[in-house]
C-alpha cells in the first residue's frame, strides 16, 4: 500500500468504522482528497462550521469542501411548512474514505450554527421562495 505524499487521517479502530480507507489507499486511481481531513483538521472544520456568519459563508464553505476534499453536501428544505430546523435536511453524501462519524458531525455543526444565527436558516428558506 503506497503512502500518499501528505499527512492522512489515522485509521479508525477495527470494527468501529466502515469508511473504506484501506480500499481507497489501495486503489491507484482513487481520489485521495478526503484523506487530507485529519482529526485535527476535522476539529478545525467543525469549529468553523459551528461559527458560520451568513448563508453566503455557508455556501462558500460548501464549495471549499467540494473543491478541496471532494465532500458534497446536500442542503434541502421541506416542501411543507418549516417551523424549526428539523424542516431543513443537511446530508453529507456517502463517500469512500469519509468516516460515518464525520458525516454525522458536519450537519450537526451546521445546525448548531443555524441555532446561534437564525438568519442563516431564514435566508436559506428565502433562497428558493417565491419572493427571491
C-alpha positions in Angstrom: 0.0 0.0 0.0 1.7 3.2 -1.1 1.6 6.1 1.3 0.4 9.5 -0.1 2.8 12.4 0.0 0.7 14.3 2.6 -0.5 13.7 6.1 -3.5 11.5 6.1 -6.2 10.6 8.7 -5.2 7.8 11.0 -7.3 4.7 10.7 -10.3 4.1 12.9 -10.3 1.3 15.4 -11.2 -2.1 13.8 -14.9 -2.6 13.6 -15.7 1.0 14.6 -16.0 2.4 11.1 -16.7 1.2 7.6 -15.3 4.1 5.7 -13.2 2.1 3.3 -9.9 3.9 4.0 -7.8 0.9 3.1 -9.6 0.2 -0.2 -9.2 3.9 -1.1 -5.4 3.8 -0.3 -5.0 0.6 -2.4 -6.8 2.0 -5.5 -4.2 3.8 -7.7 -7.0 5.8 -9.4 -8.8 6.9 -6.3 -9.5 10.5 -5.3 -7.5 10.8 -2.1 -8.6 14.3 -1.2 -10.9 13.2 1.6 -7.9 11.7 3.4 -6.5 15.2 3.9 -9.1 15.6 6.6 -7.0 14.5 9.6 -8.6 14.5 13.0 -7.1 17.9 13.8 -8.3 19.4 10.5 -11.7 17.9 11.2 -11.9 19.7 14.6 -11.0 23.0 12.8 -13.6 22.4 10.1 -16.3 21.6 12.7 -15.4 24.7 14.7 -15.6 26.8 11.6 -19.0 25.3 10.6 -20.3 26.0 14.1 -19.4 29.6 13.7 -20.9 30.5 10.3 -22.0 34.1 10.0 -24.3 34.1 6.9 -25.7 31.9 4.2 -23.0 33.1 1.7 -20.5 31.9 4.3 -22.2 28.5 4.4 -22.2 28.4 0.6 -18.5 29.3 0.4 -17.6 26.5 2.8 -19.8 24.1 0.9 -17.8 25.0 -2.3 -14.5 24.6 -0.4 -15.5 21.2 0.9 -16.3 20.1 -2.6 -13.1 21.5 -4.2 -10.6 20.6 -1.5 -11.9 17.4 0.0 -14.4 16.1 -2.6 -17.1 16.2 0.1 -20.6 17.0 -1.2 -23.3 18.5 1.0 -27.0 18.3 0.2 -29.0 21.0 2.0 -32.7 20.9 1.3 -35.8 22.5 2.8 -39.0 20.6 3.3 -41.6 21.4 0.7 -44.1 21.7 3.5 -44.1 24.5 6.1 -40.9 24.7 8.1 -41.4 25.5 11.7 -38.0 24.5 13.1 -34.5 23.4 12.0 -36.0 19.9 11.7 -37.5 21.0 8.4 -34.0 21.6 7.0 -32.2 18.5 5.9 -28.4 18.6 5.8 -26.7 15.5 4.4 -23.1 14.7 3.7 -23.2 12.3 0.7 -21.6 8.9 1.4 -18.1 8.7 0.2 -15.3 6.1 0.4 -12.7 7.3 3.0 -15.1 9.5 4.9 -16.0 8.2 8.4 -19.6 7.8 9.4 -18.9 9.9 12.5 -17.7 12.8 10.3 -20.7 12.5 8.0 -22.9 13.0 11.1 -20.8 15.7 12.8 -20.8 18.1 9.8 -24.6 18.5 9.6 -24.8 18.8 13.4 -22.2 21.6 13.3 -24.1 23.5 10.6 -27.4 23.1 12.5 -25.7 24.4 15.7 -24.6 27.4 13.7 -28.2 28.0 12.4 -29.4 27.8 16.0 -27.0 30.5 17.0 -27.7 32.6 13.9 -31.4 32.0 12.8 -30.9 34.5 10.0 -28.9 31.8 8.1 -31.9 29.4 8.2 -34.3 32.3 7.2 -32.1 33.2 4.3 -31.9 29.5 3.3 -35.7 29.3 3.4 -36.0 32.5 1.3 -33.4 31.3 -1.2 -35.9 29.2 -3.1 -39.0 31.1 -2.2 -41.5 33.0 -4.4 -40.0 36.3 -3.2 -36.4 35.7 -4.0 
